[in-house]
Amino acid sequence: MKSTKPKLIKKRNKVITPAREWTKEAFESYREYQIRYTKENYRTFALRLNREKDADLIDWFESQENFADYIRELGRKDMEKKKNRK
């Protein structure tokens, strides 16, 4: 999947995104806020798969409409299954 990040255009002391024009200071302040908020409210998990040995998994994961939602649902189903075993 390709990233859909907006392209940033830098002109003199301004940063222009598709949504609005920012002063450089305002843009940097907002980026710092975004980074801080993300660190405080999110957790990232990485998964590394071998292109040859795990080709079937890679194909399956890439076919999912939303990988994060798929993993969440899979984890919750497993949690529920294990809770019901006890």
C-alpha positions, -999 to 999 in steps of 0.1 A, spaced: 0 0 0 12 35 -8 11 63 17 -15 89 12 3 116 32 -3 151 18 26 167 -1 41 196 16 52 226 -4 78 248 13 79 285 3 102 309 21 89 309 57 56 291 50 45 255 46 15 248 24 -5 216 27 -37 209 7 -58 220 36 -42 253 46 -12 276 45 10 276 77 37 298 90 68 277 96 66 282 133 29 272 135 35 241 114 64 230 136 44 236 167 15 216 154 38 187 143 53 187 179 18 185 193 9 156 169 41 137 179 35 142 216 -2 132 213 7 101 193 33 90 219 9 95 248 -22 78 232 -10 51 207 11 20 208 28 6 176 35 -30 170 58 -41 141 56 -75 123 84 -86 100 76 -114 75 99 -132 51 88 -127 15 95 -163 6 85 -183 37 55 -161 46 43 -153 11 8 -168 19 4 -146 50 17 -115 32 -9 -121 4 -37 -126 30 -28 -96 50 -25 -74 19 -60 -86 8 -76 -73 39 -95 -40 35 -81 -26 68 -52 -45 83 -54 -28 117 -91 -36 121 -85 -72 110 -57 -76 137 -79 -60 163 -109 -83 155 -86 -113 154 -71 -105 188 -105 -98 204 -119 -131 191 -89 -149 205 -92 -132 239 -129 -141 241 -122 -177 231 -96 -181 258 -118 -164 284 -146 -189 276 -122 -219 280 -117 -212 317 
